[in-house]
Amino acid sequence: MASRFGQHARRLLRRSAAFPERLHLVHHHNGDGSEHNNGKLPIPGLPTGPSVPDDTRVQQVLDLAIRVGEVLLSSGEGVAETTAIMLRLADAGGLPACDVDITFTSITMCCHRGMAAPPVTTMRLVRYRSLDLTRLADVERLMQRLHRYELDLTEAAAELEEITRAKHPYPRWVATMAWAFMAGSVALLLGGGWVAAGVALGATALMDRIGRLLNRLGLPIFFQQLTGALVATGLTAMLLYFHVLPEGTRPSLVVAAALTVLLSGLSVVGAARDGIDGFFLTAAGRAAEIAMLSSALLAGVVLALKAAIHFNVEFAVAGQLPGSTGSTVLQVISAGLAAAFFALAGYSPVRHLAAAGGTGAAGYGIYLILVHLDFGPVVATGVAAVVLGGLAGLLRRFTNVPALVITLAGITPLLPGLTAYRGFYQLAVTGVTDGLVTVMLALAIGGALAGGVSLGEWTTSKLGSDPDETRAVVTSSPGAPGQ
């Protein structure tokens, strides 16, 4: 037995002498970042991978980057942009070889250390999706200060902790009133008049407070959306049944305005952007969420319409009002107000409200011009969305306003709330065939809206783009594991 063992050992020694590249010595990191190899020098020509800081520093950088990614992803930011920001932050922290894998509900980040040391991997779940545009703006400003070396990692981590733990900048009732006034503005935008705007305002305020209560009780978001659509449609039907609404009021526009508020919370732009960028897993997750919540809206509206028909209350979809210069001006102003109120409801900083309202009015003005030229709603929406995306990119470049603030608010007047309600009404009352066609038209408008915004942002990002940022985006391959 001993002789056999000796023969085997001698064979191994001869092989290692003939093929020194097969001899892998384990490297370790000292506390000061230097390396040692069990007291031996590294083998010449043997790749040892990138030089990285010690384990404590690696953990600090990864933790900071992944927490920043959590804020961005929960705010609706696209996967490509979130990945690029995380990689730039890791590179600035001394970790040049990192991978980021983002799914719909989780973020995984890995720091590769070659053959010098095992890789370090960390993961974080995105447990909340609360829209707070002030938090988003503060995080982007924090990243800018970090890249200018105004903060070290410890200070940045402490400031990020304060940002994420801070309360919303406005009381909750301010957000409720912002949602309500947004619905009133959308009702005016659709041509519903001041009475319809007032009813939409009150119905949306009630809808938001009920939704807030249900959220505290832990009711899933599907049933919250269903309840919101049911409250908006049912309340309008009750007002019609008791003859509270004056003659000439267009109740369908009240419901359409409330549906626009509920549609504004869906991540349509984020889903399209992730799909276009090649992050299909996250895009599929967001698309599934949109489909589920849209079906909740459909269920709520159809239930309320069926109940209203049982009591002989029927409100068909209103036709379009004849256009005039005065009504066009009112529509553009209402579009700007709707965008600004959405930004306020999303807790945007006050200094960003004017930019949000201005881009919303500009986008809707372009939409009206194209519709007047008979381009159709889908094409008109897509072109207006391209302009919105371009404006968002330019404002981010020259004024440091986060692009997500502009895009989320600016697309609000273009959301297909009236088209969606028309399809829901047809499904409930007139016929399935017509209803499906109209619902598909609403989906096409949403797709054109999302794709146009993505194209506009991409165009402006390529104008005078920073080569370092371009390399960071290229490094974040969409073919990463899980994508």
N, C-alpha and C positions, 0 to 999 in steps of 0.2 A: 504493500500500500504506500509506504514512504517513498519507494523508488518510483512508482507511478506518479506520485505528486511532484517529485523532483523533476521528472522528465517533462511534465506538463508546464511547470514553472519555467524551465529552460526554453521551451518552445515559445512561450509568451514573451520572454525577454528578447529572443532573436527576432520575433515579429515587430516588437516595439523599436528595436534598433534599425530594422530595415525600413519601417514605415513610421517615422517620428510624428507624422501628422495625425496619427491615430491616438497619440498620447494626449489626452485632455486633462489638464490640471485645473482644479477648481480654484477660482479667484474669489476673494472676499474683499469687502470694503471696510476700511478703517473708519473711525468716527469722523476724521477730518476729510473724508471723501477720497483719500488715496486707496490704492489697492495693494494687497499682498497675496502671495500664492503659497501658503504654508512655508514661508521662508525661502521660496525659490523664485527666480526671475521668470517672467512670462516667456513662452516659447516664441522666438522670432517668426514672423509671418502668420501666426495664428490669430485670426480676428477675435477680438474681445468685446466688440460692440461699442455703443456710445458711452462716453464718460458721463455719468450721472451723479447727482448729489447723494448724500447718505439717505438711509431709509426714512428718517424723520422728515427731512425736507421733501422727499417724494410724496409722502402721505399728506403733507400740508398742501402741496400744489394740487394733487389730485382731488383732495377734498374741496378746495376752493373752486376748482374748475367745474366739478360735478354739481356743486350747489348753485353756481351761476347758471349752468345748463338747466337745472330744475326750474329756476325762476323764468328763464326764457321759454322753455317748452310749455310750462303751465300757462304762460300768457298768450300762447298761440303762435309763437315764433316758429318758422320752418326748421326742419331738421338740418338742412345744409348750413344755414346761417348759425344755428346753435352749435353745430359741430365745429365750424370754422372758428368761432369765438373761443370755444373751449381749447382748441389746439393752439391758437395764438397765445392764450393765457398760459398753457403748459410750456410752450416754447420760451416765453418770457421768464418763466420760473425755473428754467434750466433743464427741462425735460423735452428734448427735441424729437424723440421717437415714441409717439403715443398713438393709440387707436381709440376711437370713440364709436360705440355702437348704441344707437337710440331706437327704441321701439315706442309704441304708443304710450306705455305706462312705465317705462324704466329707462335708465341711462347707465351704461357700462363703460368704464374707461380703464385702459391698460397702458402702463408704462413699460416699454421694452428696454432691457438692459443688456441685450446681447448675450454673450457667453460669460460676461463678467459676474452676473448675478441673476437670480430668477426674476421674472417679470412681476410687477405689482399690479393687481387688478382690484377695482372697487366698483360697487354698483349702488344705485340709489333709485328708489321708486318715486314716481311722480304721483303723490297721493291727492293733490288738490288741483283744481283748475279754476281758480278764482281770478277774475279779470281785475287787475290793478295796474293801470298804465303809469301811475306815479312810481310804483315799485320797479316797473320795467325801465323807466327813464333814469331812476337812481342807479340801477345796476349798470346801465350803459355808461353813465357818467363815471361810475367807479372803475369800469374797465379802461376808460380813457385816461384817468389819473394813474392807473397802474401801469399802463403802457408808456406813460411819460415819466415813469420812475418817481412819481410824487409820493408813492406809498410803498412800503415793503409788504411781504406776504402776511405777516402778523396783523398789521394795521388794516389791510384789505379784508382779511377774514373777520376781524372784529366789526368793521363797518358793514360788511355784508350781513352779519348776524343782526345788527341793528335794523338794517333795511327789511329783512325778512320777518322780523318780529314786530315791526312797527304797525300800528293800527292804520286803517284807511284814513286818508287825509281829510275826508268829509264825513259828517254823520250819515247814518244809513238813510234817513229820511230825505237827504239831498239827492241820493241816488234814485230813490223812489220817484221824487218829483221830476228828475231828469228823464227817467223812462217815460213818465206820463206826458211831459211836454214833447218828448220825441214822438210819441204816438199822435199827439195833436198836430204836430208839424207834418207828419206823414199824411194824415187825413186831409190837411189843406193842400199838400202836394198832389194828392190824387184827385182833388177837385170836390171834396166833400162839403166845403163850407164851414162856417164857424160853429154851427150847432153840432155837426158831426165831429169836429175837432174837439169840442168840449166833452162830448160823450166818450170819445176815444181816450181822452185824457183821464177821465174818471174811471173808466173800465180798466185801463192799464195800471193806474195806481192801486186799485183794488186787487188786480191780478198779481202785482208785485208783492203786496203785503201778504196775500195768501201763500204765494210761492215761498216767501221768506219763512213763514210759519211752518210750512211743510218741510222745508229744508232743515229747520231746527229739529223736527221730529224724525229726521233721517229717512224720509221717503225718497226712493230712487228718482233720478232726474227724469226718467221716462214718464212717470205719473205726475211729476210737477209740470212738465210740458203739456200733458193731456189736460190737466186741471186748468192751466192757463188758457188754453184754447176753448175749453168748455165754459169757463167763466166769461170770457170776452163775448163769445157767440150767444151764450144763454142770457147774459145781462141785456144785450141788445134786443133779443127776442122778447124779453119781459117788458122792456120799455115800449116796444111796438104793440104788445098785447094789451097793455093798459093805456095806450094812446098818449103816452107821455111825450113822445117825439113829435115836434111840429110837422105840418105838412111840407113835403118837399125834401125832408131829410133822407139821405142815402145811407141806410144802415149797413149795407154791404161794405161800404168804405170804412166804417168804424171797425168792422171785423178785420178787414185787410190791414188797417193801420196797426191793430193789436198783433196780428200775425207777423208783420214786419219786425216788431219789437222782439218777438220770440225767435224769428229767423236770424236776427242780428247776433244772437249768441252762439250760432253754429260756426264751426271752423272750416267754412267752405274754401276760403283762400288758402289756408294752411294745408288742407288735404290735396288741393290741386298742385300747390307748389312742391309738396313732397313727392307727388307722383311724377311731376316734370323733372325734378332733380334726380330721380332714380331711386328714391327711398320708398319702395313699394309697400313694404310691410307697415310702416307708419302711416302711409297714405291710405292703405286698406283699413287700418284701425280707425282713422278719422272718418273715412267714408262710411264705415259701418255705424259709427256714432251719429253721423248726420242722417243716415237712413232711418235709424231707430227713432231719433227725436222728431224727424219729419213725419214718421208714421204716427207718433203720439199726437202731433198737431192734427193730422188727418182724422184720427179717432175722436179727438175732442170736438172738432168742428162738426163731423158727421153726426155724433150723438146729439149735440145741441140742435142741429137742423132737423133731425128726425123727431125730436121732442117738440120742436116748434111747429112742425107740420101737423103733428097730432092735435095741437090746439089751434089749428087753422091760422097760424102765423107763418107767413112765407115772405122772405126777402131775397129776391133774385139779384144777380150781379148787375150793378149799375153800368150803363154804357159810358163811353167817354164824353166828357163835356166838350162843346165846341170851343176851339182855341181862340185866344185873343191876346193882344199885347199885354193887357193888364193881368190876365190869368197866367201868362208865361212868366212875367216878372215875379208874381206871387209864388209860382212853383219853384223858381230858382232860389228865392229867398227862403222858402220853406225847406228846400233841400239843404241849404246851408245850416239852417237852425236844427234840422234833424241830425246832421252830422255832428254839430257842436254839442247837442244834448246827449248824443251817444257817448262822445268823449268824456263828458262830465259824469255820465252814469258809470263809465268805466274807471272813474277816479283819476282822470287825466289831470296833470298840472294845469292851472288856470292859464298859464302863458302859452299853452299849446291849443287852446280852444279856438282861437282865431284861425290858426293854420288848418285845423280840422274842418271848421265851417267853410273856409274859403275853398278848400279843395273839393269838398262835397258839392258846393254850389257850382264850381267850375265843371266838375264831372257831369253833373246833371244837365247843365246848360249845353254841353257838347252832345249829350244823349238826345235832348230835345231837337237840336239842329239836325241830327242824323235821322231821327224819326220823321221830321218834317220833309226830309229829302227822300223818304220812302226806302230807307235802308233796312227796315225791319227791326224788331226789338232785340234779337240776338246779336246781330252785327253792331247795332248802335250801342248796346251794353258793352260788348267786347272792346270797341274802339275807345269808349269813355273810360273803361277800366285800364287800358294801356296808358292813357293820359294820367289817370290817377296814380298808377304805379310809378310813372316817370316823375311826377310832382313829388311823390313821397321820397324817391331816391335823391332828388335835388335838394329838398328841404333837409333831409338828413345830412347831406354833404355840407351845406352852407349854414344851417341854423342849429344842427345837433338835435333836431326833433326826431325821435325814433320813428322809423318808417312804419312800424306796426300801428302806431297811433293814427297816422294819416290814412293808411289803407283800411283799417277796421272801421274808422269813422266815415271815410269818404265813400265807401261802397254802400253805406246804409240807405241813401235815397234810391239806389239802383236795385235793391233787393226785390225779388218778384213776389211781394206780398199779395198784391191784387190778383196776379196770375195764379198763384197757389190757391187762393180762396176760390177763384172761379173754377179751378179743377176740382177742389173738394166739393163745391156745391153741385157740380155736374155729376160727380160720383154718387152723391147722396140723393139727388132729385131727378135729374134729366136722364142720364144714362152712363153706363160704364165706359163705353167706347169714347164718347166725347170727353169724359173726365180724364181718361188715361192720356189722351192726346194733349190736353191742356196741362196736365201734370208734367208730362215729358217736356213741354215748352218751358215750364218753370225750371225744370232741371237744366235744360239747355242754356237758359239765361244765367243760372247760377254757375254753370261751367264756363261760359264766356266771361263772366265777371271774374272768376278766380284766375283763369288763364291769362286774361288781359292784364291784371295786376302783376302777375308773375313776370310777364314779358316786359312790362314797363319798368319794373324794378331791376331786372337783369340788364336792360339797355342802359340805364343810367349808371349801374355799377361798373360797366365796362368803359365808361367815359372817364379817362384819367385815373383808372384804378391803380391802387398801390400794388406793385409786384409781389410784396410780401404777403398781402392779403390774397392775391391770386394763388400763390403757392400753397397757402393754408387751405384754401378751398379745394385745390387739386388733391392735397394730401388726404382729405376726408373723402375717400372713395365710397360711392354709393353701393359698391359691391361688398361692403364689410359684412361680417357675420351677422345674421339676423335681418339683413336688408334684402 
